[in-house]
Amino acid sequence: MRHISLWIAAALVVTTSACKKDSDSTPAPLEAKTVTDINANPADNGGFSMYFNLTTGTSVPATDSATNKWDIAFKTTTIKVNSGTSGPGTASAQLVTTGFDDLIDAPENGYATDGATGFAIPAGTGNGWYSYTGAAASGPQHAILPIAGKTIVVKTVNGKYAKIQIVSYYKGNPNVSTAEFADLAKRPLGGYYTIRYMVQADGSRKLK
């Protein structure tokens, strides 16, 4: 009986250890992060003023623009990636017509780098992530508004997949349906992005 009791105790220890190991190996759930008021107004020299590392979630000084320390950079409505004609990195990106929350897997193909013919993330009203209202008959005039259902997917300089939603182009992420926003004299300053983003640290294409 003593030998049987010892065998059962040993089996319980092994089983408990195995369960703990399986539990410990469960990946942490992905978390969407929000960054507000990314200043994308041109630098004093007219260049890009804000460089951003998606993996660390931190801004990078423009003095490091010739390094692999950043993934994307902002200037007014233009977003560049660290590759090709924009930087020494291997980042690539594409714009997809799938909402941020609905995008479960990053596309396997279709990524581009910045080049002489244009940026990987398209610019221009209706072509990229935003529309310019101009002298609209209804709604706010001369406003930069993100297009619903557009998500930027980035393959970062360290080979991780990330997705980005441009939430707002105006300081403080204001409600664009208000009379105050419609009034150009009262509208918050433009060139201050609010973004939501998510990075898959394990290298897979799973983004939800």
ABEGO torsion letter per residue (X at the ends): XAAAAAAAAAAAAAAAAAAAAAAAABBBBBBBBBBBGBBABBBAAGBBABBBBAAAGBBBBAAAAABAABABBBBEABBBBBBEAABABABBBBBBBBBAAABABBBABGBBBBBAAEBABBBEBGABABBBAEBBABEBBGBBBBBBGBBBBBBBAAGBBBBBBBABABBGGBBAABAAAABAAABBBBGBBBBBBBBBAAGBABAX
